[in-house]
Amino acid sequence: MASLSATIPSCNLKSGFLGEMRGFRVPSSSISRVGILKKPVECKESRIGKQPIEVPSNVTITLEGQDLKVKGPLGELSRTYPREVKLEREDSGILKVSKALDTRRANQMHGLFRTLTDNMVVGVSKGFEKRLQMVGVGYRAMLEGNDLVLNLGFSHPVRMAIPNGLKVKVEDNTKIVVSGYDKCSIGEFAASIRKWRPPEPYKGKGVRYADEVVRRKEGKAGKKK
């Protein structure tokens, strides 16, 4: 009887051992590993980050390494920058924020810290303000010393201390104006005021920003007779 030979692909050690016991010839084949080459990340320059920052004549800039101090007629601000970005000041007085590393994180921080730097320069020279509007029956606001007192329909009035560096003005008992030179502090305090009574979607009652659009919902329709 002629010897029987067949070709069986080997998948593990057990199949190879059984093939030898039954008289079959199991060829050994080498498996080549396929490697996936990752493409390098191309970090494009931020359109906002590459814009220069004009410094007014009444603003003083002090740059020491990664620390920046900005002083103007309204106040003084300082900030420490991460190692991914660097600041450069030209002879004309223009500030430029550029990337120190060619990484994705540096690309993300490029535009962010350029905006933060511009807010510092504009804040100490011109200032910022945030307006809020109170909508609702009996909703009122007033100033008592360094406190902002809000009547928002609770059993007791809400009393909020005004942070240092901010100015609060009340117009027509329902309009609140928060102003100052630090845009971050203005936004945080305005958000804390709105948090006490956010506008509800059915009648629009609550505290909203002056330029805020409240999406209204339709209430439940009455039962038809």
PEJODA-V994292 format. One record per run of one state. SS is the DSSP state (alpha for helix, beta for strand, coil for the rest). FROM is the first residue (numbers start at 1). LEN is the number of residues. If there is no record, write none. Layout:
SS:FROM:LEN / SS:FROM:LEN
This chain:
coil:1:12 / alpha:13:9 / coil:22:31 / beta:53:1 / coil:54:6 / beta:60:5 / coil:65:2 / beta:67:5 / coil:72:4 / beta:76:5 / coil:81:4 / beta:85:5 / coil:90:5 / beta:95:5 / coil:100:4 / alpha:104:22 / coil:126:2 / beta:128:8 / coil:136:4 / beta:140:5 / coil:145:2 / beta:147:5 / coil:152:6 / beta:158:4 / coil:162:4 / beta:166:6 / coil:172:3 / beta:175:6 / coil:181:2 / alpha:183:13 / coil:196:2 / beta:198:1 / coil:199:7 / beta:206:4 / coil:210:16
